[in-house]
């Protein structure tokens, strides 16, 4: 569910000019995206120098309305094309006999139910510019009943901090808050250039859906509320909630010093821990919905809930926990993903908020973000922006308003009744089990990075994907269905398509590397074929020509029209190729930072990676209750795969490398 991307190429934009096509009213944003679908080139990282934007809250001014973005209509693909591609992606998971049977089932599906469902989907496609967008949001997120904690919401780290004392900790937090306010000011001022992929503009609408956004628990299907014009944040400290205004009475962003003063007041006001209402948000969605209904029965609680939901974002001032140096990266990402349990910081959260800034006095800093409204890129880019600004200017944040913005206001809940107490008890028990079950290893591979991979004339993202395939095959002796997200931002309100990384080419490569029969030359050739094969599928997915979303659309036509679900959807090829034992995403940044999240299957792994110039960071998670999987062993297997692939390429003669530009 995380946005597919490659490593950034930097372009500096001093300020918007009359030639730039911009969107305003919170609809234009800082972009990191693919430059071209014709070759696997790096992403463009647009560096913004905010020299002239207004720091006033929601300042629209008298600017002329810019032209609307030119975005493509999301297509309904030809059924034959999708089914042919599907069969190729299913083949690695089937025996020859199973594959022949799968071809029969697929043809029957096409001739019978498939054509009818295709017709229904085409009719929907004529009426809706993006037939997938709302259906994907509802199906993949709002109807999903497992907790957003671990299962949905990733953590995005900042570089590790070494706070000298609590003064340093508070001042740092205030500067980050200021930076997020400044970033939102840039968004609202419409000073972000529109980026293209080839000739097509990329939809920036996701960037307008992260500030002031909150998920609301409802039995069966949640909903999302958007409050982009909010002017405050919510600070959570020792389970207490405070409303902190981000702007002065004239709507100007407060300085970091003014924000720090309010943080000091909040921390000085609380000696004891409050009722951990936030821990309710970590539970499964139906449990939380039941508790929410109980909470909302009193006017005081309704006001408290609404205040939290309308905030631009939350800031969790966590309790310090000791971390061994060798476990720092692992504990950092786990603290962001789940808060380490009910006795530590899991109650000091509001997991429904799209943006949660989490700051621990031990130096662990980052975001927890609720995934429903947007992919990971806006969050990663905020981190890049703030870290860069703070690194360039030790006085960053001093240019804001020196007014206090008023005192922080405590958000009060009514005393919990026995029913709410019971839901809190259940939530504590469930989050503690989830914390116990999730295992993690952060691999920091330092032998080489994307610079070396590029010198081999290979795409870094596809190279890492093949290393993950090899590591899984070495451990489990079978090919693993592997999910990677490709953004669909050339389409209006586009989200993602699946890149199916496991292929016939990747399987041939893995067998050659593990069976001991192939020569170095053969291994190198198969490695390159696997990488190129992945690149080709990635390009198709970026153009909306993948398999998974179209097949999902056909299935949803059956559901929406009260038709039986075709046998095809329970066939071995479909179920095995959809059982993504390796859930992956690339979130690239030049900083020592990374993203992490939980596995998609009980018997699988999540692997989120950041390939930098000279190293590769991979956050690996799996479930402790599954005895087949282990993140420590997988990290070792992945490190071995990286080294073996390097060894093969180094020993392969240079003239065997493909001459075409990748």
N, C-alpha and C positions, 0 to 999 in steps of 0.2 A: 504494500500500500504506500510505499514511499517513492518519491520521485526519482526517476532515472536521470542521471546526469554524468558528465565527465569532468575532468579537472579544468580549472578556470584559466582563461587567458584574459589579461587585464586591459581594459580600455578606460581612460579617465575622461569624464565629462565634467567640465568646469561649471557650466550652467546651461539651461535650455536655450536654444536659439529659435528664431522664427521658422527655420527650416525643419526643426524636429517636430514629429507628430507626438503630441502628448495628450494624456487624459487627465482630468482634474476631478475634484470632489471625491478624493480617496480612491480613484480608479486607475492610477498610474503608479507603477512601482519599480523599485530597483530589481533588476533581473539577472538571473544566472541561468543560462539555457544553451541548448545545442545551437551551433552556428549553422550547420548544414546537415541535411538528411542524406546528402550524396556521399559523404565520407565521414568517418568517425573522428571528427575534429574536436578539440577541447571546447568547453563552454566559454562563453564570454562573460566575464565578471565586470560589470559596469561600476566603476568607482565613482562615487558621487561626492562632490565637494559642496556642502550645503552653505554657500556663501551668501545666498540672497533669499532664502525661503523665509516665510513668516513663521515665527514660533508661537503665534497665537493659536488657541484651540479653535479648530473648525473654521478658520478664516478663509472665506470664499472670495472676498474682495469683489471687484467688478470685472473679473477676467472674462474674456470672451470664451464661450463654450467650445472646446476643441472638437474636431470631428470624431465620430465614433470609430472604434477599432474595426478593421476589416478582417473578420474571422470567418473561417470555413464552416459550412454546415456539416454536422457529423453524419457520415453516410451509413446506409445499410449495405453491407458488402454482398457480392454475388455468393450464393450458397455453395456452389460448386468449388469456388476458390477457397473458401474457408474450410470446407471438409477435406480438400486435398492437403492443405497445410496442416490440418489437425492430424491426419493419418501419419504424416512424416514425424510430427512431434510425439505421437503415441508409440511409434515403432520401437524406440529404444527400450521401452518398458514391457514389451511383449515377446513371447516366443514366436518363432515363425508360424506355428499352427494358430496361436492366438491372434496373430496379426491378420492372417487370412480370414479368420472368423470376424475380426473387427471390421475388415473391409466390407464384408457382407452386411453386417449390422448398419454400418454407415451408409451404404447404398440404399438399404431398405428405409432408413430414416429419411434420406433425401427424397426417395420416390413417394413415400407416404406422408407422414406428418410434417416432414421438413418443408416441403413446398407450401403447404397450407400456412404453417407458422411464419415462413418467409414472407408470404403475401400479407399477413397481418402486420408484421414488423415494418414492411415497406409502407403500408398505409399510415402507421404511426410516424415513420420517418418523414412523410410528406407534411404532416401536421406540426411536427416539432423540430426546431432547428438542431437540437441535440436530444435525441430520443433517450440517450443513456444517462444524462447528467443526474436528474432527480431520482431515477430508478437506482442508480449506483449509490447515491447518497443514502437512500432509504434502505436498500438491501444490504450493502456492505457495512453500514455504520449504524443507522438509527434503529434498525430492527435487531441488531446484534445484541445479544443478552449477556454475554460474558462481561466481566469488568473492563472498563476502558484501561484501568491499571494493568500494565504488562501486555495485555492482549491487543490494545489499540494505540495507546499513547506512548510514543517514543520519548527518550531523553536525549537532549542535545547539549554536549558539554562545552564549557568555556575552557581555555587553558588553565591549568592548575595555578592557584594563587597562594602566596606565602604572606599571610597577614601578620604584621608585627604585633598587633594588639587589637582590642575591640574597637578602638577609634579608627584604625586602619580599615577594619572590617565594615564598619558603618559607612565610612566615607566612600569606600569602593562601591558598596551597594547603592548609595545615592547617585554616584556617577553613572552606574549602569541604568538606573531608572531614568536619569536625565537623558542618557543616550537613546533609550527606547522612545521617550517623548520626542526627542529630536528626529528620530527616524520616522515616527508617525507624522511629524510636521512636514517632513519632506514628501511623504506619501500624500498628505492632504493638499500640499501646495502644487501638486501635479508636476513635479520636476524630475520625473523619471522617464527616460526615453523608452520608446517601444522597441523591443528587440525582435528580429526576424529569424526564422529558420528557413533558409533558402529564400524564396520569394514570399513566404507566408509570415504574417505577424503572429506573435504568440500572445495568447490571452493572459492579461494581467489581473483578472478579476479575483483570483485567489488571494492576492495580497491585500485586497480590501475586506477580507472576511476573517481576519485574525484578531484585530483590536476590538475589544468590547463584545466579543462573541462568547456564548456559553451554551452548553448542551443542557437540556432539561429532561430529567428522568420521567418517563411515562410508561406504564405497563404495556408491553407489546412493542411499541414504537416510540422512541424519544423524539423530541423536536429541538430545533436550534433557534436561539434568539440572537439578533444582531443589534449592537448599540455602538456604532462607530463614532457617534458624536458625544460620547461620554467624556467627562473632564477629570476623572479621578481614577485611582487604583485602590486595591484592597491589599493591606499588609496583614500577614498571618504570623503571629508570634506566640509561642506556647499555647497553641490552639485558639487563641483569641483573634478576633477579626477587627480591623480598623480601616475606616475610610480615610484616604489621604488624597487631598486635592493636588493635582499635578500642575495647575495653573493659578496665576494670581487673579485679582478681580477684573483685570483688563484682558484676561485670556492669554497672558504670556507665560511661557514655560518657566517654572521655578528653577532656580539655580541648584546645583548639587548641594551647596552649603545649606540652603533653605530646606531641601528634602532631608538632608542628614539630621537637621535639628528635629524634624518631625519623627524620624526614626528613633532618635534618642528618647523622645517623649514616650513613644510607644513602649520601648524596652524598659524604661524606668517605671512605667505604670504597672507592670505585671511581674509579680514575684512568683505566683502560683500558676499551675497549668489549668486551662479551662476545659470545659467539656469538649471532647474531640468530635465535634459535629463533622469536621472535614473527612473523618475516616469513613463516614457513610458513603462518600462519593467514590471510594475505592472498591465498593462491593459490586456484585453483579447487578445489572440494571433493574431487574424486577424487584430485588430486595430494596434497592435504593429508592425505587419509585414508591414502594409501600411506605417506607420511612418518610419520604418526601410528603406524601399525602398527610401523614400524621403531623409532621412539622408545620405544614401550611394551614392547619386548622386554627392557629392563633394569629391575630393581626400582627403581633410583634415579630413572630417568625416569618410571616409573609414579607414584611418590610426588610428584614435581615436578608432573606433569600434574594429578593429583588435587587437589593443594593450590591450584593456580591455578584450577581449575574450581570449587572449593567456596567461593572468596572471594566476599564480598558484591559487590565491584566491584573494578576495577583503576584505578590512577592512573599515568598516563604522565608522567614528568618529562622533557620533551623538550629536545633541544639547540636552542639559540637560532639562528635564521636571520634575516638582515636582510630587511626588507620595506619597499618604497617606500610612502609614505603613501597614494597613490592606489590601491595594490593591496592595502591592508590587509584589507579585507573579503573579497576574493576569495581571498587566501592563507590567511586564517583558516579559511574553510569547506573549502578544499582540504586543508589540514593535518589537519582533523578527518576528512574523508572517506577520505584515503589515506595521510597522513603524509609526502607529498612525495618518496617514493622510497627505495630501499635505502641510498643514501648519506646520507640525512638521518634521518627518524624513522619510516619504515615498519616497521622491525624492533623499534621500541620500543612494541609493541602486543600485545594478545591479542584478535584480532578476533572470537573466539567468545564473549567475555563480553558479556552484555546491556548492562551499563553500563561504559564506559571514560571516566574523567575524564582529559582531556588538558590539560596546563598548560605553556606555553612562556614562557621568560623575556622574549620579545619582546612579551608582553602578550596573545597569542592564547590563549584559553581556551574550553573547551567539552566537550561529550560526543560520543563516538562510540557509537552503540547498535546492537546486533544485533537485527534487526527481528522475528525469528521468534516470540517469546512474546507480544509486545504491540505496539500501535500507538505513535505518538510522544508521546501526551499525558502519560503519567507522567514521561517524560524532560523535556519542556518545563516541566512544573509543578515539578519538582525545581529546575530552573534559576531559575524565578520565585521560589520559596520562599527559596533560599539567597541570591540577589542582594538580595532585599528585606530579609532579616534582617541581612546584612552592611552594607547601606546605612543601616539604622536605628540600628545599634549598632556603634561603632568597636571596642568591646571584645567583640564577639560571639565566643563560643567559650570565654570565661573561666570559665563556670559549670560546666564539666565536671570530671571527676576529675583531680586533680593528680598522681596516680600515673603512673608511666611505662608500665605495661602490659607491662613486659619489653622487652628489646632486640629490634629487628627481626631476623628470621631469614632468612638467605639461602636461596633455593630453588636447589638445585644439580641440574644435569643431568649425565649421564655425557658423557664426551668423544664427540663425534659420530663415527660410523663413516663409511666412504666413501659408503654409500648415503644416509645423512642429509645428508652434505655435498652430494651431488648434488641432492637435493630442495631444499636451501637455495639452491643455485646457480640452479635453475629458478625458484624463487619470487622471487628477486631480479630475474631477467630479466623475469619476467612482471609484477611490480608496477611496474617501471620503464617498461615499455611502457604499462601502464594509466595511469600518471601522465602520460605523454606524450600519450596519446590523449584524455584528458578535458580539455575546455576549460570555462571558467567565467567568468561575469560577474555581479556582484552589483549590481543596479540599486537605487539609493536615490532613489525618486521623491519629490520634496519639494514639489511644487506644491499637492497636496492629499492628504487621506486619507479615512478612513471618515466623518469628520464631514460633509464636503462631500457625500459620496454619500448619506448618510442624509437630508440636507436636501432632496435631490432625490426623496425617498421611494422610494429603491431599496435593495436589499440589497447591502451591501459585497462579500460573497463572490461573489454572482452577477455583480455589476458587474465585478470583477476577472477572472472567468472569461470574460466577453464581451470584455474588453480583450485577453486572451490569444488568443481566437479571431480577433479582428481583426488582431492583430500577425502571427499565423501566415498568415492569408489574404493580407495585404499582401505578405509576403515570398515565399510559395510559390504563390499564385494558385489554391489549392485549399483546401477545408475540411479541417481536421486533426482526426482522431479524438482526443478529449481525455478523459483519465481524471481523475476526482477521487474520492477516497474518502469514503464516508458511513459513519459508525459504525453498527453494529447492536447497540448495547449495551442496547436494550430486551429483547433475547433473552439467555438464559443462554449464557455463553461466546461471545457474539457478537463478530465481528471487523468486517468491512467489506463494503459493497456498492459497486458502481461507479455514480457519477453520470456519465452520458454527456453531456458539456457541449456537444458539437456537435449541433445540431438544425436543423430546417427554419427555425426562427425566427432562430437565430444566423447561418445562411447568408444569409438575406434581409437581415439587418442588415449583414453584411460586404459584400455586393454593393452595397447602397445607399451605404455609406461610401466605396467605392472606384471605382464606375463613373461618378460625376459627373452622374447624371441626377436623383437624388432631391433634393427640397427639404429645408431644415433641419427643417421640421415632420415630413416623412415619415421622415427619419433618426431624429429623436427618438422618434417613435412606434415605429419598428422596434427601436430600442435598448431601449425599455421592454418591448416584447413579448418580446424575447430574454431579458432579465433575468427577467421573470416566468415565462417558459417554463422557464428553468433552475431557478428556485425551486420550481416545481411538481414537476419531476423529482427535485430534492433531497429534497423532503418524502416522495415515494414511496420513494426509496432508503432514507431513515432508518427507514421502516416495514417494510423488507424487501421492498418491492414493485418492486425493480429488475429488470433483465434478466439480467445476467451470471452471478450465482451460481446462478440456477435452470437456465440453459442449461448451465453447468458441471456441475451435479448430474446432469442427464440424460445428458451425455456420460460421466460417471463410472459411471453405471449400466450403460452399454454395456460399458465397460472391465471393471468388476467381475463382469459376467455373461458375459464372453467373447463379446460380440455385436459385429458390425461397426460401426464409427463411421459414422453416417449421412452422406449426401452434403451435408446441410444445413451441416455444420461446415466444409466446404471451399468453400461457396458464396461468391460475391463480396461479398454484403452482410454476411455474417458475418465474413469475413477482413478486409475493409476497415474495418469499424466496430470490430474488435478490435485493429487495428494502431495502438496509441495513440502517435501521434507527439508528443503533448503530454501528459506525465505531471505532474499537479499535485497540490498539497496546500496547505491553509492551516494554518499553525501560528502562532497569535496570542499575542503577549505585548506588554505595554506598554513593555518595555525595547528598547534598540537591539540586537536579537538576532534570529536567524533560523535556519531549518533548510535543509539542502541535501543533494542526492543525485544519483545518475547517471541518465541517460535510460533509458527502457524499450525504445527501438528504435534501430537503427543510424542511421536518418534522422530522428530526432526530438530533442525537448528534454525536460528536466525543469525545472519551475518551481515552486518552493516559496516561498510569500509570507506576509508578516506585515503586514496592513493596520492601521496605527496611526491615531490620531485625525487627525494632520496630515501623515502621509507613508505611503508603501507601500514595503516592502523585498521584493525578489524575487531569489532566488538561481537563476540560469539556468545549466544545463549542457548540453553537446552533445559530439559526438565529432569530433575534429580530422580523422579520416580520411574523413569524409563532407563532400564539397564543397558540398552543398546547404544544410547547416546551419552556423550561426555564432552563438555566444552574444552577441557584441558587437553584431552586426547585429540580432539578435532583441531585445536590450535597447533599442536605438534605436527599433525598430519598436513595441515595447511602450510606450515613453515617448511616442511620437507618437500611439499609440492612446489613451492616457489623456488627452492634451491635446485631441485631436479630439473625443472623447466629451464632455469638459468644455465645449468650444466649442459643440457642438450643444445641450447641455442649457441652457447660459447664454442661448443665442439663442432657445430655445423658450419660447413664452408659458406662464406658470405654470398657467393653467387647463387646459392639455393634459395635465398630470400626472395619473396615476390617483388617484381619490379614495378607493379602498379601501385599507385598512391592509395593508401587505405584511409 
